[in-house]
Amino acid sequence: MDQLIDVRKDIDAIDVQLLKLLNERAKCAERVAVIKARDSSDQNPVFYRPEREAQIFDRLRELNTGPLENDTIERLFREVISGCLALEVPLSIAYLGPTGTYTESAAVKQFGQFARRRALGSIDEVFREVESGAVHYGVVPVENSTEGMVNHTLDCFVGSKLKICAEVELPIHHAFLLPKGGESKNVKRIVSHQQSLAQCRRWLDAHFAGIERVAVSSNAEAARMVADDPTLACVAGEAAADNYGLSMFMQNIEDEPNNVTRFLVLGEQDVGPSGQDKSSLLVSTRNEPGALVRILEPFQRHGISLTRIETRPSKTGNWSYVFFIDFDGHHGDVGIAAVLEEVGSVVMDVRLLGSYPKAIRE
């Protein structure tokens, strides 16, 4: 007991130091706000700097010697940064809702609990809220490692001037949920977002073959429906069981154990280089022989690594297309600036959607 009392005294003393240091950091954040407001030539100075945050997390990972793992350190400091940023300016974040979706989890991972979150019913609405200035930033899904791109998000970029300010990668684990006290033998329909149904196809075929599957707007909506209907079951995140009072039938039912969804943070600002960056490009071209080769050749010649290419109809004319291209590096890098200029000379239009820090992988 004497040893335990001594350790607890050490903990109490460390807590006092932590409290003092946290408030000192908060005071620095307040000073930053004053400097930015005073020195900014813009009426709306930028307080959220994803490149600066990425550099902070990189440094913390390098300095961390344990026993706390890097993921734990990052979560702790995310909330410290979120609380300090709220002293500078209370951020408002729109995301694809309703409450309890994976997109909300991505918003929390990127902005912390101190940002004000607003759930919206569609990806279009998230784009419109950010464009109108009703919120500072938006978070939308763009890609799943199992099911590929979210085409609706790509299509919204075609008619929008918003930029990509950051990306978030979130491991996705699905659960099979029943009404509180429900039994699997009573299930007549399984509801979930179409992507989630697809990501759990093999498990559903093995355990609930022949049961109708119905796609709905989100997993959170599916959980809400199950709570009100004893004949339904849903595929959703484990958090939905708590949020909607459901019973957990089975965890981790996704077909691929490394199932990850990528989300984008939408905004209006240009993001500076962090040292570990990715860029996204929207290129419009006619459907003619050699079009894609002419676009890609400058990247190959300058040694720039492409990470994703997607094609969508441009919707501005018959037989014209847009390419969404992700590549490593920041648009301010010398080689990339040259590539953008060369690509622009051989296509109908080229637009940089943004350069931003690469997502932290868990």
Sequence and secondary structure as in RCSB ss.txt:
>XXXX:A:sequence
MDQLIDVRKDIDAIDVQLLKLLNERAKCAERVAVIKARDSSDQNPVFYRPEREAQIFDRLRELNTGPLENDTIER
LFREVISGCLALEVPLSIAYLGPTGTYTESAAVKQFGQFARRRALGSIDEVFREVESGAVHYGVVPVENSTEGMV
NHTLDCFVGSKLKICAEVELPIHHAFLLPKGGESKNVKRIVSHQQSLAQCRRWLDAHFAGIERVAVSSNAEAARM
VADDPTLACVAGEAAADNYGLSMFMQNIEDEPNNVTRFLVLGEQDVGPSGQDKSSLLVSTRNEPGALVRILEPFQ
RHGISLTRIETRPSKTGNWSYVFFIDFDGHHGDVGIAAVLEEVGSVVMDVRLLGSYPKAIRE
>XXXX:A:secstr
 HHHHHHHHHHHHHHHHHHHHHHHHHHHHHHHHHHHHHH SSSS     HHHHHHHHHHHHHH  SSS HHHHHH
HHHHHHHHHHHHH   EEEEESSTT HHHHHHHHHH TTSEEEEESSHHHHHHHHHHTSSSEEEEEEEETTTEE 
HHHHHHHHT   EEEEEEEEE   EEEE TT  GGG  EEEEEHHHHHHTHHHHHHHSTT EEEEES HHHHHHH
HHT TTEEEEE HHHHHHHT EEEES   SSTT EEEEEEEES      SSEEEEEEEEEES TTHHHHHHHHHH
HTT  EEEEEEEE SSSTTEEEEEEEEES TTSHHHHHHHHHHHTTSSEEEEEEEEE     
